[in-house]
C-alpha cells in the first residue's frame, strides 16, 4: 500500500452492497467515513452489529464506519461525497445534497459509482448530478467504474477499476483515496465512454444470462459479448466517447465480469428469463435493483433516435418490453443478412 498524503473525510451516499463495501475500503485505507442510508433499521444494524445482512451476508464491517440516516450529519465536513444509490433516485438525492451543502457552506469533490442512465432523459449519471449541484457547491466530478463485484472486493480479491474525470487532478485524488494492495485504480479523462460502457454492459449481461438459462455454451456467450461490445462502442462513439475506452476496464473489462458471473444481478435476471420466468417474477425474486432493465429501454430509444444499428439490444428490448419469446429473438438474430465484421 502506498503512502497516503492525508486522511480524508468522505460521505458515502447509499448503503447497498457496493456503497457499503466502498465505504469499508475507505475506512480500511485510513479515512474517516460517514455512510448514509434512508433506512433506520439498516443504519442501526451497521452501527450496532457491524453487518449489512440483506446486501452483504456474512461480511463484518469496521467499527470505525459510522452510518446515519441524517444527510447533513453524513456530509458535514466531508472532503468528498460518493454517490452509490440507484440511478432512479440520483436526481432526488442530488437535490437533497444541494440543500445540505448550501446550509453547511461546503464545496466537496463529487464522485459517483452508480451504473445506468436516467429513465426518460437518457442522461448519464454525472450529467444528472451536475445539472442539480451548481459549480459553486462542488470541487469537481469523478466517475468510479469498472469490472467489480462488491462480494469480491469485500474478500479483498484483486480488482482494477477506473476513476474518470475531465479534471485529471480530481481523478488522481480519487485514485489516491481508493488504491491499496487489492484495489488498483487507473485514471481516464473520457467520462462519456466510461459511463456509457458501465451502463450498457448491463443490457448485454441480461442477454448473456438468458443464453445460460436456455442451455447455450461458451461459443454463444463469446459471440454475444463480442458483438454486444461492438454495439456499446457504436452508441458511445456517437455521443463523443473515445473508442479506445471500450477496450479498457470500463468497456470490455466490465462486460466480461458482468456477463460471466453469478454475482451479477443483470446476469441472474437474464438467466431466469431464459428459464421461462416472467419479467415480473424476476424482479420480485431479485429484491434489489436490476439496472439493465431500464437501461435497455434507454439504449433502444437512443439507438432509434440516432439511427444506430443495435440488433442485440433490440432483441433484449423485445423480450423485456414486448413480451417476445427469447428463443424467437435469437432465431431472428441468427437469420439476419450477412455482414462484414468491422462495419
Protein Blocks (a to p, Z undefined) as FASTA:
>chain_A
ZZdfbdcddddehjbfklmmmmmmmmmnopacddddfbfklmmmmmmnopafklmghiac
dfklccdfbfklmmgopabdcddbdfklmmmmmmmmmmmmmmnopacddddfbdcddehj
lpafklmmmmmmcfklcgbdcddedjddfklmmnopacddddddfblklmmmmmmmmgcf
kbccdddfblmlmmmmmmmmmmmmmmmmmmmmnopafklmmmmmmmmmmmmmmmmmmnop
afklmmmmklmmmmmmmmmcfklmklmmmmmmmnopafklmmmmnopacfklmmmmmmmm
mmmmnopacfklmmmmmmmmnopafklmmmmmmmpccddfkZZ
